[in-house]
Amino acid sequence: MALAPVPDRPRILIAGGGYVGLYTAMRLLKKLRRGEARVTVVDPRPYMTYLPFLPEAVAGNVAPRNLVASLRDVLTGAEVVTGHMVSVDQADKVAHVRAAAGDALELPFDHLVVALGSVSRTFPIPGLAEHGIGMKSVEEAVSLRNHVMAQLDRADSATDETVKRKALTFVFVGGGFAGVETIAEVEDMAGDAARAYRNVSREDMRFILVEAAGRILPEMGADLGVWTMEKLQARGIDVHLETSMASCVDQHAILTNGVETDASTIVWTAGVRPSPALTRFGLPLGPRGHVDTRPTLQVRGLDHVWAAGDNAQVPDLAAEEGAWCPPNAQHAVRQAPVLADNVIAALRGRPPKVYRHKNLGAVAGLGLHKGVAILFNRIKIKGRPAWWFHRLYHGSRVPTLNRKIRVFVDWFLASLLKRETVGLIELEHPRDPFTEAATPAPPDERA
């Protein structure tokens, strides 16, 4: 294992380049004095993804490349290491990293920021690992878009009604923001795309939303959740509450309420859980695997370790005692500057401040010109105004001016031009045509 050179100044090591990692590093680089500390970011991906826009990427409203920000381009004053944080020795303050090239590195640090984020929360449902599609990365969003378009092509050419019905059945599990926004955007896109097909119409499609709780969009409150459900149902989307999926073996979805259907598309958006890599960091973890964090965003018992975002169990001082901040982008982007300022305060021997937030509300897009929002827990907006607010809020949150401009240009062009419904079906296996062409034909075929 190679030992990275010991920095000539304190090293702030950031594990993860998502919301918390990127915004913390940006704040540190802005506020640290020249030569005061070195900032190092380690992440398996060389870019940060703005997750709230994944449904819009599926629908083709925003180009996938405009949802990501290169860590090296944004963090020009930091050291960026593309690789996995394998483990951390808290006693010696050394992180063990496996770089992208396979090299093993040891990175000594003075302060460690844990920002690994979350992964999809799944259950041992038969068939889910083989047939489920997640929505936690831009790659998954692109794959889902291409998959949906491939199903429309398949249905258009099918002569067997059973094959056509299966291709045009779409099951989404999870009625939170990710599930509701994604099914709404896909339904919107598929309905527009169907106009170009001779043998496929919107009436041929079946969309199913499955939610284990008694309502969808719980963060919006009961009345807006009901309003959203009614709007989805008016668009022909079947909503099954207090229901879960029992099996999807061979793409045959079986729900716990007795509904069964063949479905070529099964999208899983039923919540998230902290990154399992946290178990190798030598940190105190809560009952659900989150890092146990104080209101100052310091890890309990380890004053040199900090955590925030989806992988942290941060006390919510604005709510009742014992409440934790939910794992969403709003908290992550607001915790990051507090964390960065507290790390700088620790370097300079000053006391850290606690993280306390005021809830700004929640917004959800439900397809083109459709949305729902609640502001400051009291102002409720529906329809086109909510959709505009959704776009303005998230457009302003996308990191870097470069990406903001690109996203708004995408939206502007989409408002003038016909929706793009081309699916890059071969993207899943792009080398197959070349491999086939480069493979020598058997002797009998050459003859």
Number of C-alpha atoms within 10 A of each C-alpha: 10 11 12 11 9 12 12 10 13 17 19 26 25 27 25 24 27 26 28 32 30 25 22 29 27 20 17 24 19 11 12 16 10 9 9 15 19 21 24 20 24 25 25 16 17 18 19 23 23 21 22 21 27 27 30 24 25 26 28 23 24 21 19 20 13 20 24 20 21 14 25 15 11 16 18 11 16 18 15 18 21 21 23 20 26 16 18 22 13 16 7 10 15 19 20 20 24 20 18 14 8 10 11 19 19 19 21 23 23 17 21 27 26 25 30 28 27 21 18 16 14 15 11 9 12 15 16 22 13 11 19 18 19 20 24 19 16 22 13 16 25 23 20 25 23 20 21 23 21 18 19 23 19 16 24 18 14 15 10 9 10 11 16 23 18 20 25 27 20 24 25 25 25 26 29 22 24 24 25 26 23 29 28 25 24 24 24 17 24 21 16 16 19 21 12 11 13 9 15 21 18 17 10 14 22 18 22 19 26 26 24 17 16 12 21 28 24 16 16 23 14 14 12 21 19 16 14 23 22 14 16 20 15 10 14 16 21 16 19 23 17 12 20 19 24 19 18 23 16 14 19 17 23 17 17 16 13 9 11 15 17 22 23 24 23 23 22 23 26 23 18 16 17 23 18 14 13 23 15 12 17 12 20 16 18 12 8 10 17 26 29 23 25 19 17 24 31 26 26 18 12 14 15 19 23 26 31 35 32 27 27 30 28 28 23 17 17 14 14 9 9 8 13 15 20 17 21 14 18 18 22 24 20 19 25 27 19 21 28 26 18 22 28 22 14 15 18 10 9 11 13 18 14 17 22 18 15 10 13 11 16 19 25 25 28 29 21 19 12 19 24 25 22 20 14 11 14 8 9 18 17 17 17 16 14 22 23 17 18 20 19 12 13 17 18 15 15 22 19 12 10 11 18 18 15 17 24 17 13 16 15 12 12 16 12 8 8 9 15 13 17 12 19 15 17 13 13 12 8 11 11 12 10 9 10 10 10 9 8 10 11 8 7 6 7 7 6
